Amino acid sequence: MLVLLLCGCVFYLGIFLLSKRALRILIGWSEGDSAVVSTRLVSSLQAVMASSVGYIITSSCSDIIEDSHWLTDAYIVFATPYFLYDIYAMWVCYGHRLRVKGHQEGVAVLHFLRREFLLVTHHIFMVAICCPVSLMWRKGKADYFQGVLFLAELSTPSVSLGKVLIQYQQQHTLLYKLNGLFTLVSFFSCRVFLFPYLYFTYSRYLSVPLWAIPMVVPWQCNLGFLLLWPLQLYWFTLIAQRAVRHLTTRHITTRPVGINQ
């Protein structure tokens, strides 16, 4: 387990630093631009890996409670450092934006935490609560549900691509519009609908009415639902609002509209 944890630490940070340096040398991008795109690349890579692992696990479990797969615990340990790395990467990108605007970086910590409060809180919660609970509380069972949770990352690559396109003011392109549509569908399917799906699947497994499932499942499941699902609803609302805003403003101006990130 310790080896996997260390490998995860080296992997995510190493890919970020290598891709940032490669973009600077091969394409000639600035340090800030390279950091932003590298952050999105690592997020997308992690999403592809998590989704692939999730597919392998869910497709191998015929019994959603009793069947297990060795990849489940292994990938939880390997992926845990990603959430801490991502906080660091977000801070690096934020620091570059501050320097471009001429602000002092020394007073930026509170501004950063205020701006990214929900995402930072989500990442810390994943490391401090979700990962230990997933490893110890499950006791080798319900790997199917953990695999479904990994599949939530399917929406991340399109979200990352959308942020990169906004960063470079490409909102007028067909790629941005198609990606926005895919982001709406994938985020709703993989993040918003995911939690009700888990309850529905468990209700079928137990042959219990869906409305009774919250009273049957362990309290930890209900707590996780109450803490994580509202965040997904909130972020989906932001994505939908941005899509609506883009559709309503395209008739007013044909110029690319930049959005400060």
N, C-alpha and C positions, 0 to 999 in steps of 0.2 A: 504493500500500500504506500509506504513512504517513497519507494522508487517511482511509482506512478505519479505521486504528488509532485516530486521534484521534476519529473519529465514534463508534467503539465506546466510548471513554472517556467522552465527553460523554453519549451515549445512556443507558447503564446508570445512571450516577450521577445524571444529570438526571431520569430517570423515578423513581428512588428518592426524591430530594429533593422533587420535585413531588407525588408521591402521598402522601408523609408529611405535607406541608403541607396538601394537600387534605383528608386524613382528619381532621386537627386542626381545620380551619376548618369543613368541611361537616358532620362528624359529632360533633365535640367530643371526640374521643379524646385521651388523654394522649400525650405525646411518645414514651413507651416503647411503648404499644400501636400507635401509628401506625408506628413504626419496624419493629416485628415484622411487621405485616401488609404493609407496603410491601416489605420484604425478600422475603416469599413471593410477592407480586405480580410483582416483577421476575424472580424465579426462574422463575415459571410463564410469563411472557412470553418469556423467553429460551428456555425449553423448547419453546414453541409455534413460535417462529421456527426453532429448530434442527431440529425434527421436520419442519416444512414444507420447509425447504431439503433435508433428507435425503431426503424423499419425491420431490422434484423431481429430485434427482441420480440416485437409484437407478432411478427409472422411465424415465430418459432414457438409461441405459447398457445397451446390448444386449451389449456385450463388457465383462466386469467388470474387465479389466485395461487394455485399450487405449483405451476410450472415456473422454472427459473432459467436464467441464462447468465453465463459468466461475464458477459460484457456489461451487464447492468451496474454492478458495484465497481467494476474496473473503470468504466467511463465516468461515473460519478466522481471518483477520486481524481482522475486525470483532468476533468473539466472544471473542478472547483477553483483552481488558481485563475481561470479565465476571468471570473467576476472581479477579482482583485486587480488583475492586469488591466481590465477595461476601465476601471476607475482611474488608474494611472494614465492610460492612453487618453481618456477624456480630459484629464487635467493638462496633459501636454498640449492638446489641441486648443484648449481654452487659453493657455498661456501664450500661444502664438497669436491668437486673435487679439489678446490684450496688447501685446507688443506692437501689432500693426496699428492699433488705435491709439498708441502712445501712452497707455496706462502703466502704472507701476505694478509689477507682478507680486510684490511683497504683500499688498493689501487685497489680493484677489481670492484668497482661500474662502472667505465667507461668501463672496459673490458667487464663486463656483458652486459651493454647496447649496446656496439658495437657488441658483439656476437649475442645477441638476439634482435637486433634493430627492425627488421620487425615484429616479434611476439609481442614485447612489444608495438610497435606503433599500431598494429592491435587491441590489447586488449584495449588500451586507447581510440582508435577511437570507439570501440564498446560501451564502457561505456559513453564517453563524447558526442558522436554524435548519433550512431545508436539506442541505447536504448531510449533516450529522444524523438527522432524523431518518433520511432515506437509507442510510447505511446501517443504522443500529435498530431503529424501531420496526422496520419491515421484517427483519429476521429471515431474509432469503425468500420471502413470499411476495406475491403481487408484482412480479417483474413486468407483467403486461402493462400495468398502469404507469409504471415508471417509463417504459418505452413510449407510451402515448405522450407523456409529458416531454420526452425528448423531441417528438415530432412537432411540438409547438414552434421549434426553431425554423421550420420551413418558411415562415414569413420574414425572417431576418434579412436574407439577401436582397429582396425587393425593397425593404425599408432602407437598407444601407445604400443601394443604388439611387433611390430617390433623394437621399440626403446629399449624395455627391453631385447629382444633377442640379439640385438647388444651390449648392455651394458655388457652382460654376455657371449659374443663371441660364440653365437649359430648360426652363419650364415651358418654353414654346415648342419644344420638339415632340415628335410623335412618340419617341422612346419614353419620354417623361409621362405622357398621357397613358400609354399602354402599361407602363410600370405602375402608375398610380392605380389603375383599375385592378391589376393583379395584386397590388398591396392590400387594397380594400378586401378583396375576396379571400386572400390567403390569411390575412390577419384575423378576419372574422372567423374563418374556418379553424385555424390552428391555435388561436388564442382565446377568442370570446366563446366560441361554441365548444371548445375542448372540455372545460370543466363540467358543464351540464352533460356532455357526452359520457364522462367518467361515471357520473351518478346514474345515468340511464343504463350504462353497461352493467354496473353492479346490481341494479334493480332487476335486470333480466337474469343475471347469474343466480340471484337469491330467490327469484320469483316473488319479489316484494314490490308493491306499488311505488312508483317514483316518489310520491309525496312523503312516503315513510322512510326513505333512504337516509335522510339526515339524522334520524333517530336511531338508525341501525349501525351506521359506519362509526369507527372510532372518532373521538372528539378532535384528534389531531387533523383528520381529513377536513372536517368542517372548519377548523381554525385556518388551515391553509387556504381553503376556498374563500373564506371571508377576507383574508388578507391579500390574496393574489388576484382574484377575479375582478374586483373593482378597479384595480390598476389597469387590467387589460381593457375593460370597458372605457376607462378614461382615455387611454392612449388611442383606442379605436375611434373615439369621438373626435380627438384632435386630427387624426388622419382623415376622417370623413369631412370635417370642417375645412381642412386645407384643400381637399378635392373640390368641395362646393365653391370655396372662395376662388379657386383657379378657374373653374368653369364660368363663374359669373363675371370675372374681371377680364376674361380673354376677349370679350366683345367691346370692351372699353379701350384697350390698348393692345397693340400687336408687339410691343417690345417685351423682351424677357424681363420678368419681374424678380429682382433679387430679394432674398429673404435672409436677414441676418441670423446666423446660427450661433 
